[in-house]
Amino acid sequence: MGIGGRLVNAIQARAIERGHQRIVLSVSPDNADAVMMYRRQGFTFLPEWEPLASQPGVNVQKMEWKTDR
């Protein structure tokens, strides 16, 4: 597992420690490496899109991770 995967694992563990049951993030579906990493960590796409704030011509899609609890 690379650094990105370890970072996401740490964020997931912290969310659980704090009583959160889900994490939502935004990613460009064209960013295949990021999408693959998030999918390996259990994230799934939501049917929600929004323009990237720093680049309004780029749309990002939300992904969600839920705890098993």
Distance bins in CASP14 RR format, pairs under 12 A and 6 or more apart:
PFRMAT RR
TARGET T0000
AUTHOR 0000-0000-0000
RMODE 2
METHOD distances of the structure
MODEL  1
1 7 0 0 0 0 1 0 0 0 0 0 0
1 8 0 0 0 0 1 0 0 0 0 0 0
1 9 1 0 0 1 0 0 0 0 0 0 0
1 10 0 0 0 0 0 1 0 0 0 0 0
1 37 0 0 0 0 1 0 0 0 0 0 0
1 40 0 0 0 0 1 0 0 0 0 0 0
1 41 0 0 0 0 1 0 0 0 0 0 0
2 8 0 0 0 0 1 0 0 0 0 0 0
2 9 0 0 0 0 1 0 0 0 0 0 0
2 33 0 0 0 0 0 1 0 0 0 0 0
2 36 0 0 0 0 0 1 0 0 0 0 0
2 37 0 0 0 0 1 0 0 0 0 0 0
2 40 0 0 0 0 0 1 0 0 0 0 0
2 41 0 0 0 0 0 1 0 0 0 0 0
3 9 0 0 0 0 0 1 0 0 0 0 0
3 10 0 0 0 0 0 1 0 0 0 0 0
3 37 0 0 0 0 0 1 0 0 0 0 0
4 10 0 0 0 0 1 0 0 0 0 0 0
4 11 0 0 0 0 1 0 0 0 0 0 0
4 12 0 0 0 0 0 1 0 0 0 0 0
4 33 0 0 0 0 0 1 0 0 0 0 0
4 34 0 0 0 0 1 0 0 0 0 0 0
4 36 0 0 0 0 0 1 0 0 0 0 0
4 37 1 0 0 1 0 0 0 0 0 0 0
4 38 0 0 0 0 1 0 0 0 0 0 0
4 40 0 0 0 0 0 1 0 0 0 0 0
4 41 0 0 0 0 1 0 0 0 0 0 0
5 11 0 0 0 0 1 0 0 0 0 0 0
5 12 0 0 0 0 1 0 0 0 0 0 0
5 13 0 0 0 0 0 1 0 0 0 0 0
5 33 0 0 0 0 0 1 0 0 0 0 0
5 34 0 0 0 0 0 1 0 0 0 0 0
5 36 0 0 0 0 0 1 0 0 0 0 0
5 37 1 0 1 0 0 0 0 0 0 0 0
5 38 0 0 0 0 1 0 0 0 0 0 0
5 39 0 0 0 0 0 1 0 0 0 0 0
5 40 1 0 0 1 0 0 0 0 0 0 0
5 41 1 0 0 1 0 0 0 0 0 0 0
5 42 0 0 0 0 0 1 0 0 0 0 0
5 43 0 0 0 0 0 1 0 0 0 0 0
6 12 0 0 0 0 0 1 0 0 0 0 0
6 13 0 0 0 0 0 1 0 0 0 0 0
6 37 0 0 0 0 0 1 0 0 0 0 0
6 40 0 0 0 0 0 1 0 0 0 0 0
6 41 0 0 0 0 0 1 0 0 0 0 0
7 13 0 0 0 0 0 1 0 0 0 0 0
7 14 0 0 0 0 0 1 0 0 0 0 0
7 37 0 0 0 0 1 0 0 0 0 0 0
7 38 0 0 0 0 0 1 0 0 0 0 0
7 41 0 0 0 0 1 0 0 0 0 0 0
8 14 0 0 0 0 0 1 0 0 0 0 0
8 15 0 0 0 0 0 1 0 0 0 0 0
8 23 0 0 0 0 1 0 0 0 0 0 0
8 25 0 0 0 0 1 0 0 0 0 0 0
8 27 0 0 0 0 0 1 0 0 0 0 0
8 34 0 0 0 0 0 1 0 0 0 0 0
8 37 1 0 0 1 0 0 0 0 0 0 0
8 38 1 0 0 1 0 0 0 0 0 0 0
8 39 0 0 0 0 0 1 0 0 0 0 0
8 40 0 0 0 0 1 0 0 0 0 0 0
8 41 1 0 1 0 0 0 0 0 0 0 0
8 42 0 0 0 0 1 0 0 0 0 0 0
8 43 0 0 0 0 1 0 0 0 0 0 0
8 63 0 0 0 0 0 1 0 0 0 0 0
8 65 0 0 0 0 1 0 0 0 0 0 0
9 15 0 0 0 0 0 1 0 0 0 0 0
9 16 0 0 0 0 0 1 0 0 0 0 0
9 23 0 0 0 0 0 1 0 0 0 0 0
9 37 0 0 0 0 0 1 0 0 0 0 0
9 38 0 0 0 0 0 1 0 0 0 0 0
9 40 0 0 0 0 0 1 0 0 0 0 0
9 41 1 0 0 1 0 0 0 0 0 0 0
9 42 0 0 0 0 0 1 0 0 0 0 0
9 65 0 0 0 0 0 1 0 0 0 0 0
10 16 0 0 0 0 0 1 0 0 0 0 0
10 17 0 0 0 0 0 1 0 0 0 0 0
10 23 0 0 0 0 0 1 0 0 0 0 0
10 41 0 0 0 0 0 1 0 0 0 0 0
11 17 0 0 0 0 0 1 0 0 0 0 0
11 18 0 0 0 0 0 1 0 0 0 0 0
11 20 0 0 0 0 0 1 0 0 0 0 0
11 22 0 0 0 0 0 1 0 0 0 0 0
11 23 1 0 0 1 0 0 0 0 0 0 0
11 24 0 0 0 0 0 1 0 0 0 0 0
11 25 0 0 0 0 1 0 0 0 0 0 0
11 38 0 0 0 0 0 1 0 0 0 0 0
11 41 0 0 0 0 1 0 0 0 0 0 0
11 43 0 0 0 0 0 1 0 0 0 0 0
11 65 0 0 0 0 1 0 0 0 0 0 0
12 18 0 0 0 0 0 1 0 0 0 0 0
12 19 0 0 0 0 0 1 0 0 0 0 0
12 20 0 0 0 0 1 0 0 0 0 0 0
12 21 0 0 0 0 0 1 0 0 0 0 0
12 22 0 0 0 0 0 1 0 0 0 0 0
12 23 1 0 0 1 0 0 0 0 0 0 0
12 25 0 0 0 0 0 1 0 0 0 0 0
12 38 0 0 0 0 0 1 0 0 0 0 0
12 41 1 0 0 1 0 0 0 0 0 0 0
12 42 0 0 0 0 1 0 0 0 0 0 0
12 43 0 0 0 0 1 0 0 0 0 0 0
12 65 1 0 0 1 0 0 0 0 0 0 0
12 66 0 0 0 0 0 1 0 0 0 0 0
12 67 1 0 0 1 0 0 0 0 0 0 0
12 68 0 0 0 0 0 1 0 0 0 0 0
13 19 0 0 0 0 0 1 0 0 0 0 0
13 20 0 0 0 0 0 1 0 0 0 0 0
13 23 0 0 0 0 0 1 0 0 0 0 0
13 41 0 0 0 0 0 1 0 0 0 0 0
13 65 0 0 0 0 0 1 0 0 0 0 0
13 67 0 0 0 0 0 1 0 0 0 0 0
14 20 0 0 0 0 1 0 0 0 0 0 0
14 23 0 0 0 0 1 0 0 0 0 0 0
14 67 0 0 0 0 0 1 0 0 0 0 0
15 21 1 0 0 1 0 0 0 0 0 0 0
15 22 1 0 0 1 0 0 0 0 0 0 0
15 23 1 0 1 0 0 0 0 0 0 0 0
15 24 0 0 0 0 0 1 0 0 0 0 0
15 25 0 0 0 0 0 1 0 0 0 0 0
15 41 0 0 0 0 0 1 0 0 0 0 0
15 64 0 0 0 0 0 1 0 0 0 0 0
15 65 0 0 0 0 1 0 0 0 0 0 0
15 66 0 0 0 0 0 1 0 0 0 0 0
15 67 1 0 0 1 0 0 0 0 0 0 0
15 69 0 0 0 0 0 1 0 0 0 0 0
16 22 0 0 0 0 0 1 0 0 0 0 0
16 23 0 0 0 0 1 0 0 0 0 0 0
16 65 0 0 0 0 0 1 0 0 0 0 0
16 66 0 0 0 0 0 1 0 0 0 0 0
16 67 1 0 1 0 0 0 0 0 0 0 0
16 68 0 0 0 0 1 0 0 0 0 0 0
16 69 1 0 0 1 0 0 0 0 0 0 0
17 67 0 0 0 0 0 1 0 0 0 0 0
18 67 0 0 0 0 0 1 0 0 0 0 0
19 67 0 0 0 0 1 0 0 0 0 0 0
19 69 0 0 0 0 1 0 0 0 0 0 0
20 64 0 0 0 0 0 1 0 0 0 0 0
20 65 0 0 0 0 0 1 0 0 0 0 0
20 66 0 0 0 0 1 0 0 0 0 0 0
20 67 1 0 0 1 0 0 0 0 0 0 0
20 69 0 0 0 0 0 1 0 0 0 0 0
21 64 0 0 0 0 0 1 0 0 0 0 0
21 65 0 0 0 0 1 0 0 0 0 0 0
21 66 1 0 0 1 0 0 0 0 0 0 0
21 67 1 0 1 0 0 0 0 0 0 0 0
21 68 0 0 0 0 1 0 0 0 0 0 0
21 69 1 0 0 1 0 0 0 0 0 0 0
22 42 0 0 0 0 0 1 0 0 0 0 0
22 43 0 0 0 0 0 1 0 0 0 0 0
22 44 0 0 0 0 0 1 0 0 0 0 0
22 46 0 0 0 0 0 1 0 0 0 0 0
22 62 0 0 0 0 0 1 0 0 0 0 0
22 63 0 0 0 0 0 1 0 0 0 0 0
22 64 1 0 1 0 0 0 0 0 0 0 0
22 65 1 0 0 1 0 0 0 0 0 0 0
22 66 1 0 1 0 0 0 0 0 0 0 0
22 67 1 0 0 1 0 0 0 0 0 0 0
22 68 0 0 0 0 0 1 0 0 0 0 0
22 69 0 0 0 0 0 1 0 0 0 0 0
23 38 0 0 0 0 1 0 0 0 0 0 0
23 41 0 0 0 0 1 0 0 0 0 0 0
23 42 0 0 0 0 1 0 0 0 0 0 0
23 43 1 0 0 1 0 0 0 0 0 0 0
23 44 0 0 0 0 0 1 0 0 0 0 0
23 46 0 0 0 0 0 1 0 0 0 0 0
23 62 0 0 0 0 0 1 0 0 0 0 0
23 63 0 0 0 0 1 0 0 0 0 0 0
23 64 1 0 0 1 0 0 0 0 0 0 0
23 65 1 0 1 0 0 0 0 0 0 0 0
23 66 0 0 0 0 1 0 0 0 0 0 0
23 67 0 0 0 0 1 0 0 0 0 0 0
24 38 0 0 0 0 0 1 0 0 0 0 0
24 43 0 0 0 0 1 0 0 0 0 0 0
24 44 0 0 0 0 0 1 0 0 0 0 0
24 45 0 0 0 0 0 1 0 0 0 0 0
24 46 1 0 0 1 0 0 0 0 0 0 0
24 48 0 0 0 0 1 0 0 0 0 0 0
24 50 0 0 0 0 0 1 0 0 0 0 0
24 60 0 0 0 0 0 1 0 0 0 0 0
24 61 0 0 0 0 0 1 0 0 0 0 0
24 62 1 0 1 0 0 0 0 0 0 0 0
24 63 1 0 0 1 0 0 0 0 0 0 0
24 64 1 0 1 0 0 0 0 0 0 0 0
24 65 1 0 0 1 0 0 0 0 0 0 0
24 66 0 0 0 0 1 0 0 0 0 0 0
25 31 0 0 0 0 0 1 0 0 0 0 0
25 34 0 0 0 0 1 0 0 0 0 0 0
25 35 0 0 0 0 0 1 0 0 0 0 0
25 37 0 0 0 0 0 1 0 0 0 0 0
25 38 1 0 0 1 0 0 0 0 0 0 0
25 41 0 0 0 0 0 1 0 0 0 0 0
25 42 0 0 0 0 0 1 0 0 0 0 0
25 43 1 0 0 1 0 0 0 0 0 0 0
25 44 0 0 0 0 0 1 0 0 0 0 0
25 45 0 0 0 0 0 1 0 0 0 0 0
25 46 0 0 0 0 0 1 0 0 0 0 0
25 48 0 0 0 0 0 1 0 0 0 0 0
25 50 0 0 0 0 0 1 0 0 0 0 0
25 60 0 0 0 0 1 0 0 0 0 0 0
25 61 0 0 0 0 1 0 0 0 0 0 0
25 62 1 0 0 1 0 0 0 0 0 0 0
25 63 1 0 1 0 0 0 0 0 0 0 0
25 64 0 0 0 0 1 0 0 0 0 0 0
25 65 0 0 0 0 1 0 0 0 0 0 0
26 34 0 0 0 0 0 1 0 0 0 0 0
26 35 0 0 0 0 0 1 0 0 0 0 0
26 38 0 0 0 0 0 1 0 0 0 0 0
26 43 0 0 0 0 0 1 0 0 0 0 0
26 45 0 0 0 0 0 1 0 0 0 0 0
26 46 0 0 0 0 1 0 0 0 0 0 0
26 48 0 0 0 0 1 0 0 0 0 0 0
26 49 0 0 0 0 1 0 0 0 0 0 0
26 50 1 0 0 1 0 0 0 0 0 0 0
26 51 0 0 0 0 0 1 0 0 0 0 0
26 52 1 0 0 1 0 0 0 0 0 0 0
26 53 0 0 0 0 1 0 0 0 0 0 0
26 54 0 0 0 0 0 1 0 0 0 0 0
26 58 0 0 0 0 0 1 0 0 0 0 0
26 59 0 0 0 0 1 0 0 0 0 0 0
26 60 1 0 1 0 0 0 0 0 0 0 0
26 61 1 0 0 1 0 0 0 0 0 0 0
26 62 1 0 1 0 0 0 0 0 0 0 0
26 63 1 0 0 1 0 0 0 0 0 0 0
26 64 0 0 0 0 0 1 0 0 0 0 0
27 33 0 0 0 0 0 1 0 0 0 0 0
27 34 1 0 1 0 0 0 0 0 0 0 0
27 35 1 0 0 1 0 0 0 0 0 0 0
27 36 0 0 0 0 0 1 0 0 0 0 0
27 37 0 0 0 0 1 0 0 0 0 0 0
27 38 1 0 0 1 0 0 0 0 0 0 0
27 39 0 0 0 0 0 1 0 0 0 0 0
27 41 0 0 0 0 0 1 0 0 0 0 0
27 43 0 0 0 0 1 0 0 0 0 0 0
27 44 0 0 0 0 0 1 0 0 0 0 0
27 45 0 0 0 0 1 0 0 0 0 0 0
27 46 0 0 0 0 0 1 0 0 0 0 0
27 48 0 0 0 0 0 1 0 0 0 0 0
27 49 0 0 0 0 0 1 0 0 0 0 0
27 50 0 0 0 0 0 1 0 0 0 0 0
27 52 0 0 0 0 0 1 0 0 0 0 0
27 58 0 0 0 0 0 1 0 0 0 0 0
27 59 0 0 0 0 0 1 0 0 0 0 0
27 60 1 0 1 0 0 0 0 0 0 0 0
27 61 1 0 0 1 0 0 0 0 0 0 0
27 62 0 0 0 0 1 0 0 0 0 0 0
27 63 1 0 1 0 0 0 0 0 0 0 0
27 64 0 0 0 0 0 1 0 0 0 0 0
28 34 1 0 0 1 0 0 0 0 0 0 0
28 35 0 0 0 0 1 0 0 0 0 0 0
28 38 0 0 0 0 0 1 0 0 0 0 0
28 45 0 0 0 0 0 1 0 0 0 0 0
28 49 0 0 0 0 0 1 0 0 0 0 0
28 50 0 0 0 0 0 1 0 0 0 0 0
28 51 0 0 0 0 0 1 0 0 0 0 0
28 52 1 0 0 1 0 0 0 0 0 0 0
28 54 0 0 0 0 0 1 0 0 0 0 0
28 55 0 0 0 0 1 0 0 0 0 0 0
28 57 0 0 0 0 0 1 0 0 0 0 0
28 58 1 0 0 1 0 0 0 0 0 0 0
28 59 1 0 0 1 0 0 0 0 0 0 0
28 60 1 0 1 0 0 0 0 0 0 0 0
28 61 1 0 0 1 0 0 0 0 0 0 0
28 62 0 0 0 0 0 1 0 0 0 0 0
28 63 0 0 0 0 0 1 0 0 0 0 0
29 35 1 0 0 1 0 0 0 0 0 0 0
29 36 0 0 0 0 0 1 0 0 0 0 0
29 38 0 0 0 0 0 1 0 0 0 0 0
29 39 0 0 0 0 0 1 0 0 0 0 0
29 45 1 0 0 1 0 0 0 0 0 0 0
29 46 0 0 0 0 0 1 0 0 0 0 0
29 49 0 0 0 0 1 0 0 0 0 0 0
29 58 0 0 0 0 0 1 0 0 0 0 0
29 59 0 0 0 0 1 0 0 0 0 0 0
29 60 0 0 0 0 1 0 0 0 0 0 0
29 61 1 0 1 0 0 0 0 0 0 0 0
29 62 0 0 0 0 0 1 0 0 0 0 0
29 63 0 0 0 0 1 0 0 0 0 0 0
30 52 0 0 0 0 0 1 0 0 0 0 0
30 58 0 0 0 0 1 0 0 0 0 0 0
30 59 0 0 0 0 1 0 0 0 0 0 0
30 60 0 0 0 0 1 0 0 0 0 0 0
30 61 0 0 0 0 1 0 0 0 0 0 0
31 37 0 0 0 0 1 0 0 0 0 0 0
31 38 0 0 0 0 1 0 0 0 0 0 0
31 39 0 0 0 0 0 1 0 0 0 0 0
31 52 0 0 0 0 0 1 0 0 0 0 0
31 58 0 0 0 0 0 1 0 0 0 0 0
31 59 0 0 0 0 0 1 0 0 0 0 0
31 60 0 0 0 0 1 0 0 0 0 0 0
31 61 0 0 0 0 0 1 0 0 0 0 0
31 63 0 0 0 0 0 1 0 0 0 0 0
32 38 0 0 0 0 0 1 0 0 0 0 0
32 39 0 0 0 0 0 1 0 0 0 0 0
33 39 0 0 0 0 0 1 0 0 0 0 0
33 40 0 0 0 0 0 1 0 0 0 0 0
34 40 0 0 0 0 0 1 0 0 0 0 0
34 41 0 0 0 0 0 1 0 0 0 0 0
34 43 0 0 0 0 0 1 0 0 0 0 0
34 60 0 0 0 0 0 1 0 0 0 0 0
34 61 0 0 0 0 0 1 0 0 0 0 0
34 63 0 0 0 0 1 0 0 0 0 0 0
35 41 0 0 0 0 0 1 0 0 0 0 0
35 42 0 0 0 0 0 1 0 0 0 0 0
35 43 0 0 0 0 1 0 0 0 0 0 0
35 44 0 0 0 0 0 1 0 0 0 0 0
35 45 0 0 0 0 1 0 0 0 0 0 0
35 60 0 0 0 0 0 1 0 0 0 0 0
35 61 0 0 0 0 1 0 0 0 0 0 0
35 63 1 0 0 1 0 0 0 0 0 0 0
36 42 0 0 0 0 0 1 0 0 0 0 0
36 43 0 0 0 0 0 1 0 0 0 0 0
36 63 0 0 0 0 0 1 0 0 0 0 0
37 43 0 0 0 0 1 0 0 0 0 0 0
37 63 0 0 0 0 0 1 0 0 0 0 0
37 65 0 0 0 0 0 1 0 0 0 0 0
38 44 0 0 0 0 1 0 0 0 0 0 0
38 45 0 0 0 0 1 0 0 0 0 0 0
38 46 0 0 0 0 0 1 0 0 0 0 0
38 61 0 0 0 0 0 1 0 0 0 0 0
38 62 0 0 0 0 0 1 0 0 0 0 0
38 63 1 0 1 0 0 0 0 0 0 0 0
38 64 0 0 0 0 1 0 0 0 0 0 0
38 65 1 0 0 1 0 0 0 0 0 0 0
39 45 0 0 0 0 1 0 0 0 0 0 0
39 63 0 0 0 0 1 0 0 0 0 0 0
39 64 0 0 0 0 0 1 0 0 0 0 0
39 65 0 0 0 0 0 1 0 0 0 0 0
40 63 0 0 0 0 0 1 0 0 0 0 0
40 65 0 0 0 0 0 1 0 0 0 0 0
41 63 0 0 0 0 1 0 0 0 0 0 0
41 64 0 0 0 0 0 1 0 0 0 0 0
41 65 1 0 0 1 0 0 0 0 0 0 0
41 66 0 0 0 0 0 1 0 0 0 0 0
42 63 0 0 0 0 1 0 0 0 0 0 0
42 64 0 0 0 0 1 0 0 0 0 0 0
42 65 1 0 1 0 0 0 0 0 0 0 0
42 66 0 0 0 0 1 0 0 0 0 0 0
42 67 0 0 0 0 0 1 0 0 0 0 0
42 68 0 0 0 0 0 1 0 0 0 0 0
43 61 0 0 0 0 0 1 0 0 0 0 0
43 62 0 0 0 0 1 0 0 0 0 0 0
43 63 1 0 1 0 0 0 0 0 0 0 0
43 64 1 0 0 1 0 0 0 0 0 0 0
43 65 1 0 1 0 0 0 0 0 0 0 0
43 66 0 0 0 0 1 0 0 0 0 0 0
44 61 0 0 0 0 0 1 0 0 0 0 0
44 62 0 0 0 0 1 0 0 0 0 0 0
44 63 1 0 0 1 0 0 0 0 0 0 0
44 64 1 0 0 1 0 0 0 0 0 0 0
44 65 1 0 0 1 0 0 0 0 0 0 0
44 66 0 0 0 0 1 0 0 0 0 0 0
45 60 0 0 0 0 0 1 0 0 0 0 0
45 61 1 0 1 0 0 0 0 0 0 0 0
45 62 1 0 0 1 0 0 0 0 0 0 0
45 63 1 0 1 0 0 0 0 0 0 0 0
45 64 0 0 0 0 1 0 0 0 0 0 0
45 65 0 0 0 0 0 1 0 0 0 0 0
46 60 0 0 0 0 0 1 0 0 0 0 0
46 61 1 0 0 1 0 0 0 0 0 0 0
46 62 1 0 1 0 0 0 0 0 0 0 0
46 63 1 0 0 1 0 0 0 0 0 0 0
46 64 1 0 1 0 0 0 0 0 0 0 0
46 65 0 0 0 0 0 1 0 0 0 0 0
46 66 0 0 0 0 0 1 0 0 0 0 0
47 61 0 0 0 0 1 0 0 0 0 0 0
47 62 0 0 0 0 1 0 0 0 0 0 0
47 63 0 0 0 0 0 1 0 0 0 0 0
47 64 0 0 0 0 0 1 0 0 0 0 0
48 59 0 0 0 0 0 1 0 0 0 0 0
48 60 0 0 0 0 1 0 0 0 0 0 0
48 61 1 0 0 1 0 0 0 0 0 0 0
48 62 1 0 1 0 0 0 0 0 0 0 0
48 63 0 0 0 0 1 0 0 0 0 0 0
48 64 0 0 0 0 1 0 0 0 0 0 0
49 57 0 0 0 0 0 1 0 0 0 0 0
49 58 0 0 0 0 0 1 0 0 0 0 0
49 59 1 0 1 0 0 0 0 0 0 0 0
49 60 1 0 0 1 0 0 0 0 0 0 0
49 61 1 0 1 0 0 0 0 0 0 0 0
49 62 1 0 0 1 0 0 0 0 0 0 0
49 63 0 0 0 0 0 1 0 0 0 0 0
50 56 0 0 0 0 0 1 0 0 0 0 0
50 57 0 0 0 0 0 1 0 0 0 0 0
50 58 0 0 0 0 0 1 0 0 0 0 0
50 59 1 0 0 1 0 0 0 0 0 0 0
50 60 1 0 0 1 0 0 0 0 0 0 0
50 61 0 0 0 0 1 0 0 0 0 0 0
50 62 1 0 0 1 0 0 0 0 0 0 0
51 57 1 0 0 1 0 0 0 0 0 0 0
51 58 1 0 0 1 0 0 0 0 0 0 0
51 59 1 0 1 0 0 0 0 0 0 0 0
51 60 1 0 0 1 0 0 0 0 0 0 0
51 61 0 0 0 0 0 1 0 0 0 0 0
52 58 1 0 1 0 0 0 0 0 0 0 0
52 59 1 0 0 1 0 0 0 0 0 0 0
52 60 1 0 1 0 0 0 0 0 0 0 0
52 61 0 0 0 0 0 1 0 0 0 0 0
53 59 0 0 0 0 0 1 0 0 0 0 0
53 60 0 0 0 0 1 0 0 0 0 0 0
54 60 0 0 0 0 0 1 0 0 0 0 0
END
